[in-house]
Amino acid sequence: MKGPMARPDSPVKLRSVPSGDTPAASPRPMAGWGQHPVVDGVERLSEKLPEVARGAVLSRGLGRAYGDAALPPQNAGAHVAGSRLADRLLAFDERTGVLRAEAGLSLAALNRLFWPRGFSSPVSTGTAFVTLGGMVASDVHGRNHHVAGCFGEHVRALRVQLADGRILDVDPENEPELFHGCFGGMGLLGHVLEVELQLVRIPSPWIWSESERYGSLEELLPALLEERSRWPYAVAWLDCQSRGAALGRGILMMGRWASAAEAPEGAPKSGPRFGIPFRFPRGVVNRHTLRILNRLWYLRHPGQRQARIVGPESFFYPLDRIANWHRVFGPRGFTQYQCVIPAEPAVYREFLERFQRGGGSSFVTVFKDCGAAGKGPLSFPQPGASLALDIPIRGDRTRALVDSLNDFVVAQGGRIYLAKDAFTSPEHFRRMYSRLSEFEALRERWDPECRISSTQSRRLLGR
Ligand SMILES: Cc1cc2nc3c(=O)[nH]c(=O)nc-3n(C[C@H](O)[C@H](O)[C@H](O)COP(=O)(O)OP(=O)(O)OC[C@H]3O[C@@H](n4cnc5c(N)ncnc54)[C@H](O)[C@@H]3O)c2cc1C
C-alpha cells in the first residue's frame, strides 16, 4: 500500500460483498432489512458516486437499516444514490493506521483486507454487510461501545456532497457542526463520498471469547455491567419470553483480540454459510415458536463458563452465516425495536413485562452496555443499557406495541435507534432527542429545501 495518506494514481479496486440487491433503472419495490415498509424507488449505482449523488433524494449503502431510513419518500420523483460500487481504497498509512476510502466500501471488505495485516475497524456492527457511509450516517456502535464509543469518534474527515451539488471536505476544524451532524444524521445533511478512518492495531486475527449463562435479569444485567471493566467486547443475549423469576435470563458473551502467543497457527477460516431460499409463510414465526426457540437457545449453553478462541467473523457476525435470514419472518416482515434506558434491572423488568403484555415476542434479543453519547445531535447511544428486539409485524398491534414501549422509554429519559425504526411517532421522537433543534438548524443551513429526505425523515420531521 502507498505511503502516508498518498492518493494512489490507480487506486486499489475492491468489490463489496453483494447485498442480494440488484441494480435497477426503473422504480422497483425497496425495503430495509426488516422488509417493512416497502416503497417504490429508483436506485442508481455507479463507481462514480458524485455523479449519482447529484440530484439524488437520498444515499443508500447495503440496505441494512431495518426500517425506513434508507428508503426514499413515496413518489419522491428523484433517484436514490447507491454507493456500493464506489468502494475503492484511496490511501492507507501503515505507520498510523489511517485509511481513506470511498463511502461504499463494506466492513466485510475492510475486514478481509486488514485483519490479516494486523488492523481492524475500531467499531464493528452485528453484520459486516454495511458500508462506511452507512456506518457514518447511523454513527454505529458495537460490543465495545463502553470503551470505544461510536464510529464517529474514530473518523478524522469526511468528503460530503451537499444537496446543491457542492462538495466539501469537513473535519473537526473545518465546518465542525456539519462534520459532527453527519454522524447519526441518517444521510440527511449530505451524501458522504469519502471517509478517513483511524483503524486500530490487533495482535492477531483471532478472538479470545468467554460466555456464561445467567438465570434471571437480576443476575444478567449486573454481570454485563461488571464484565465491561474487564473486557473490550461484551454483549448479552436474552430470553425475553421467559416469565416470573426467570424473566430476562440469558447468556453473556465477552471477548478480546487474542495475543500472538494465544493465537492458533494460520488465519481463521470462514465457517459454513447457507441461505433461506424462500420467504416463509405468514405466521411461522410467532409467540409460541419463539418461546420454544428462546428456551432451547438458553438451555443449549452449558451451566459453566465456556472459554475458546474463535475467528472474528463468528464472534462479531454470527447472523451473517445465514443469507436473507429476514425471510423467516414471512411476507409481513419484522421491525427491530432498539432503545437505550437506564441500566437497572427493575427498569428493564418493567420494560420486558410491558413488552410481553403488549403481545411482543423476539428471538434475536440483544443487550449492550452503552457508554458516552456520540457527538452528533442524532447519535443514538447515551449512558445506559441498550436492548434490541426483533419483533414480527402484526399490523396495528405492532404500532400499538411500539407506542407503548416508547411511552415507557420517554418516561425513562431514553431513546430509540433511528437505524432500526419504522413505527415511532414524531411526538415520541421529539421527546427522545433533546438536540433535535440543533440538527434541524443544520438541515436548514445545508439543505433548506429538504431536497434530501427519506420515508423516515418525512414521518418524523415532516418535510
Ligand atoms: C444484522 C444486523 C446487525 C446490526 N448490528 C448493528 C450494531 O451492532 N450496531 C449498530 O449501530 N447498527 C447495527 N445495525 C444497523 C446498521 O449498522 C445500520 O443500519 C447501517 O447504517 C447500515 O449500513 P448500510 O450501508 O447498509 O446503510 P443503509 O441501510 O443503506 O442506509 C442506512 C442510512 O445511512 C444512510 N447512508 C448510507 N450511505 C450513505 C452515504 N454514502 N452518505 C450519506 N448517507 C448514507 C442512508 O440514507 C440511511 O439513512 C445492524 C443491522 C443488521 C441488519
The ligand as an SDF file (V2000), in Angstrom:
LIG
                    3D

 53 58  0  0  0  0  0  0  0  0999 V2000
  -27.9460   -7.9720   11.3650 C   0  0  0  0  0  0  0  0  0  0  0  0
  -27.7100   -6.5100   11.6510 C   0  0  0  0  0  0  0  0  0  0  0  0
  -26.9430   -6.1720   12.7420 C   0  0  0  0  0  0  0  0  0  0  0  0
  -26.7070   -4.8180   13.0320 C   0  0  0  0  0  0  0  0  0  0  0  0
  -25.9410   -4.5240   14.1170 N   0  0  0  0  0  0  0  0  0  0  0  0
  -25.7130   -3.2390   14.4450 C   0  0  0  0  0  0  0  0  0  0  0  0
  -24.8890   -2.9080   15.5460 C   0  0  0  0  0  0  0  0  0  0  0  0
  -24.3430   -3.7820   16.2210 O   0  0  0  0  0  0  0  0  0  0  0  0
  -24.6980   -1.5950   15.8240 N   0  0  0  0  0  0  0  0  0  0  0  0
  -25.2570   -0.5930   15.0670 C   0  0  0  0  0  0  0  0  0  0  0  0
  -25.0260    0.5750   15.3710 O   0  0  0  0  0  0  0  0  0  0  0  0
  -26.0290   -0.8870   13.9950 N   0  0  0  0  0  0  0  0  0  0  0  0
  -26.2710   -2.1820   13.6640 C   0  0  0  0  0  0  0  0  0  0  0  0
  -27.0380   -2.4790   12.5690 N   0  0  0  0  0  0  0  0  0  0  0  0
  -27.5950   -1.3670   11.7740 C   0  0  0  0  0  0  0  0  0  0  0  0
  -26.6370   -0.9530   10.6490 C   0  0  0  0  0  0  0  0  0  0  0  0
  -25.3220   -0.8660   11.1290 O   0  0  0  0  0  0  0  0  0  0  0  0
  -27.0050    0.4410   10.1380 C   0  0  0  0  0  0  0  0  0  0  0  0
  -28.3200    0.4360    9.7060 O   0  0  0  0  0  0  0  0  0  0  0  0
  -26.0980    0.9130    8.9940 C   0  0  0  0  0  0  0  0  0  0  0  0
  -26.4040    2.2540    8.7170 O   0  0  0  0  0  0  0  0  0  0  0  0
  -26.3330    0.1110    7.7290 C   0  0  0  0  0  0  0  0  0  0  0  0
  -25.3680    0.4650    6.7510 O   0  0  0  0  0  0  0  0  0  0  0  0
  -25.7430    0.3560    5.2070 P   0  0  0  0  0  0  0  0  0  0  0  0
  -24.5230    0.5940    4.4100 O   0  0  0  0  0  0  0  0  0  0  0  0
  -26.4770   -0.9140    4.9410 O   0  0  0  0  0  0  0  0  0  0  0  0
  -26.7020    1.5980    5.0570 O   0  0  0  0  0  0  0  0  0  0  0  0
  -28.2180    1.6750    4.5470 P   0  0  0  0  0  0  0  0  0  0  0  0
  -29.0510    0.7390    5.3340 O   0  0  0  0  0  0  0  0  0  0  0  0
  -28.2480    1.5300    3.0870 O   0  0  0  0  0  0  0  0  0  0  0  0
  -28.5590    3.1720    4.9710 O   0  0  0  0  0  0  0  0  0  0  0  0
  -28.6960    3.4950    6.3370 C   0  0  0  0  0  0  0  0  0  0  0  0
  -28.7040    5.0190    6.4970 C   0  0  0  0  0  0  0  0  0  0  0  0
  -27.4450    5.5160    6.0630 O   0  0  0  0  0  0  0  0  0  0  0  0
  -27.6250    6.4910    5.0380 C   0  0  0  0  0  0  0  0  0  0  0  0
  -26.4790    6.3500    4.1280 N   0  0  0  0  0  0  0  0  0  0  0  0
  -25.9880    5.2100    3.5800 C   0  0  0  0  0  0  0  0  0  0  0  0
  -24.9130    5.5040    2.8170 N   0  0  0  0  0  0  0  0  0  0  0  0
  -24.7230    6.8430    2.8980 C   0  0  0  0  0  0  0  0  0  0  0  0
  -23.7910    7.7540    2.3140 C   0  0  0  0  0  0  0  0  0  0  0  0
  -22.8100    7.3440    1.4970 N   0  0  0  0  0  0  0  0  0  0  0  0
  -23.9290    9.0590    2.6040 N   0  0  0  0  0  0  0  0  0  0  0  0
  -24.8980    9.5160    3.4350 C   0  0  0  0  0  0  0  0  0  0  0  0
  -25.8040    8.7060    3.9970 N   0  0  0  0  0  0  0  0  0  0  0  0
  -25.7260    7.3820    3.7370 C   0  0  0  0  0  0  0  0  0  0  0  0
  -28.9610    6.1490    4.4020 C   0  0  0  0  0  0  0  0  0  0  0  0
  -29.5350    7.2690    3.7680 O   0  0  0  0  0  0  0  0  0  0  0  0
  -29.7500    5.6960    5.6150 C   0  0  0  0  0  0  0  0  0  0  0  0
  -30.2540    6.8040    6.2950 O   0  0  0  0  0  0  0  0  0  0  0  0
  -27.2710   -3.8000   12.2220 C   0  0  0  0  0  0  0  0  0  0  0  0
  -28.0450   -4.1650   11.1070 C   0  0  0  0  0  0  0  0  0  0  0  0
  -28.2600   -5.5050   10.8250 C   0  0  0  0  0  0  0  0  0  0  0  0
  -29.0900   -5.8770    9.6190 C   0  0  0  0  0  0  0  0  0  0  0  0
  1  2  1  0
  2  3  1  0
  2 52  2  0
  3  4  2  0
  4  5  1  0
  4 50  1  0
  5  6  2  0
  6  7  1  0
  6 13  1  0
  7  8  2  0
  7  9  1  0
  9 10  1  0
 10 11  2  0
 10 12  1  0
 12 13  2  0
 13 14  1  0
 14 15  1  0
 14 50  1  0
 15 16  1  0
 16 17  1  0
 16 18  1  0
 18 19  1  0
 18 20  1  0
 20 21  1  0
 20 22  1  0
 22 23  1  0
 23 24  1  0
 24 25  2  0
 24 26  1  0
 24 27  1  0
 27 28  1  0
 28 29  2  0
 28 30  1  0
 28 31  1  0
 31 32  1  0
 32 33  1  0
 33 34  1  0
 33 48  1  0
 34 35  1  0
 35 36  1  0
 35 46  1  0
 36 37  1  0
 36 45  1  0
 37 38  2  0
 38 39  1  0
 39 40  1  0
 39 45  2  0
 40 41  1  0
 40 42  2  0
 42 43  1  0
 43 44  2  0
 44 45  1  0
 46 47  1  0
 46 48  1  0
 48 49  1  0
 50 51  2  0
 51 52  1  0
 52 53  1  0
M  END
$$$$
